[in-house]
């Protein structure tokens, strides 16, 4: 399994290498966020890579996420997501 930190997001679906994975939120912490535990649909071997895809929805209350609209980006074609100062391409 894998545990990720979240803050005020709604998760609809998680897949690992294209297969549905189970997921559950842990107890919400006042300033750290809420853990999201993902249970892989099969055992991973040491060194095996996995692509984890999370279908989610954010909101203005999702303080750990910041969005640029396509118009605010240099290419003006795609939105841009910042997550805890780490860039995620959408």
VOPATI-218436 format. One line per 4 residues: number of its first residue (from 1); their letters; for each residue y, z, x of C-alpha. Coordinates in nm, 4 decimals. Last residue first. Layout:
BEGIN
NUM) A) Y:Z:X | ...
***
This chain:
BEGIN
90) XXXX) 1.8003:-1.6202:-0.1969 | 1.8557:-1.5198:0.1647 | 1.8459:-1.1481:0.2423 | 2.0949:-1.0026:0.4913
86) XXXX) 2.0576:-0.6434:0.6053 | 2.3677:-0.4258:0.5651 | 2.1878:-0.2080:0.3079 | 2.0961:-0.5231:0.1123
82) XXXX) 2.3401:-0.8125:0.1147 | 2.2603:-1.1004:-0.1219 | 2.4068:-1.4536:-0.1081 | 2.4316:-1.6953:-0.4002
78) XXXX) 2.3577:-2.0626:-0.3318 | 2.5583:-2.3883:-0.3245 | 2.9078:-2.3066:-0.1857 | 2.7877:-2.3728:0.1705
74) XXXX) 3.0333:-2.1220:0.3226 | 2.9649:-1.8620:0.0541 | 3.2113:-1.7218:-0.2029 | 3.1635:-2.0130:-0.4464
70) XXXX) 2.7885:-1.9472:-0.4549 | 2.8616:-1.5921:-0.5775 | 2.8380:-1.3171:-0.3174 | 2.6230:-1.0236:-0.4168
66) XXXX) 2.6058:-0.6628:-0.2978 | 2.3015:-0.4425:-0.3266 | 2.2694:-0.0730:-0.2317 | 2.4973:0.0287:-0.5213
62) XXXX) 2.2746:-0.1143:-0.7925 | 2.5088:0.0156:-1.0671 | 2.6644:-0.3335:-1.0990 | 2.3169:-0.4517:-1.1986
58) XXXX) 2.0057:-0.5814:-1.0256 | 1.7077:-0.7619:-1.1690 | 1.3744:-0.7953:-0.9950 | 1.0867:-1.0300:-0.9170
54) XXXX) 0.9368:-0.9044:-0.5920 | 0.7501:-1.1321:-0.3525 | 0.5407:-0.9857:-0.0697 | 0.4151:-1.2365:0.1868
50) XXXX) 0.1363:-1.0821:0.3922 | 0.0451:-1.1207:0.7573 | -0.2852:-0.9976:0.8963 | -0.2474:-0.7969:1.2173
46) XXXX) -0.4990:-0.5332:1.1106 | -0.6891:-0.6653:0.8103 | -0.5340:-0.6308:0.4666 | -0.7419:-0.4862:0.1827
42) XXXX) -0.6929:-0.6532:-0.1553 | -0.4531:-0.6499:-0.4527 | -0.1937:-0.4594:-0.2459 | -0.0556:-0.1458:-0.4097
38) XXXX) 0.3254:-0.1489:-0.4044 | 0.5052:0.1839:-0.4169 | 0.8742:0.1674:-0.5106 | 1.0598:0.4766:-0.3913
34) XXXX) 1.3809:0.5662:-0.5790 | 1.7179:0.6104:-0.4116 | 1.8275:0.8347:-0.1234 | 2.1258:0.9956:-0.2981
30) XXXX) 1.9948:1.1914:-0.5979 | 1.6258:1.1097:-0.5431 | 1.4329:0.9329:-0.8200 | 1.0635:1.0226:-0.8371
26) XXXX) 0.8260:0.7381:-0.7618 | 0.8323:0.3887:-0.9086 | 0.5063:0.2033:-0.9579 | 0.3558:-0.1260:-0.8462
22) XXXX) 0.0330:-0.3184:-0.8967 | -0.0006:-0.6513:-0.7195 | -0.0428:-0.9984:-0.8657 | -0.1750:-1.2527:-0.6146
18) XXXX) 0.0486:-1.5146:-0.4496 | 0.0211:-1.3741:-0.0968 | 0.1179:-1.0343:-0.2379 | 0.2854:-1.0490:-0.5791
14) XXXX) 0.5199:-0.8071:-0.7534 | 0.6529:-0.8421:-1.1078 | 0.9285:-0.7113:-1.3340 | 1.1254:-0.4695:-1.1182
10) XXXX) 1.4517:-0.3273:-1.2585 | 1.6982:-0.2110:-0.9973 | 1.8967:0.1126:-0.9814 | 1.8318:0.2010:-0.6175
6) XXXX) 1.5209:0.0993:-0.4332 | 1.3351:0.2133:-0.1200 | 1.0088:0.0436:-0.0337 | 0.6567:0.1880:-0.0078
2) XX) 0.3657:-0.0354:0.0943 | 0.0000:0.0000:0.0000
***
